[in-house]
Amino acid sequence: MMHHVSHHDLEHTYANAVNTIQSQMNFEDAVKQLEEVARAGHGKAALFLAELYYQGFRVERDSMKAQYWQKMATMKA
């Protein structure tokens, strides 16, 4: 878990995960990283996850997960 991590570290992990997804490498690990970062309070990561699940991009389309991450993003904003 990523508790008590600096915003810079969260941003770094978020950027790495996004790059991994966009470069078509290991999606599962990247999605797990995004979820950890989003749970730690990174709003952009939660929004990114919401979009992935809404579109079914690199993950199975899942409107419930998309809504969950969108709600998490608004709570962190």
N, C-alpha and C positions, 0 to 999 in steps of 0.2 A: 504494500500500500504506500501511497505517497502523502503522508501526513507531514505537516510542518516543512513544506518545501517552498523555496523562494519563487516569486513570480517569474524570475528569469529562468529558473530550472523548469518550471511548468511550460513556459513559452518554448524553450529548447526541445523538450520532449514532444510537445504538440507539433512543432515544425518538422521534427524527424518523422513522426508518424504520418503526417500529411504527405511529406516527400515520398515515403515508402509506398503509400497507397497510390499516389499519382504516377510513380515509376513502375507500377505493376510488379512489385516484389512480394514480400510476405504480408499479405493483407491481414491475416488473422492476428499476428503479433501487433501490427500497427493499430488495428481496431482495439485490441486490448489496451495498448498504451493510451490511445485517445480516451477510452473509458476511464482509465485510472486518473488521467489528467483532468477530465471533466468532473469526476467525483471529487477531486481535490480543489475544485473551484474555478477552473478555467472555462469561461463562458464560450470562447470561440471554439474550443474542442467540442463542447456539447452541441453547439449549432452545426458544426461540421458533421458530427455523428447523426444529428437529426436529418440533415440533407442526404447523407449516405443511405439511411434507412428509408426515407421517403422515395428516393429515386431507385433504390435497389442497386446502387453503384458499388461494386466490389463486395457487397453483402446481399443476403436475401432481403427482398423488400418486406418491410415490417412496419406498418403504420403505428402500431402500439409502441414500439421502441422509438420510432421517430417522434411521436408525441411526448414520450417520457423525456427524451434528450432535449427537445425544444422547451419543455417546462423547466428542466434543470438549467438551461441556458438563461431563461428569463429570471430565474431565482438568483443567478450569479451576477446578473448585469448590474 
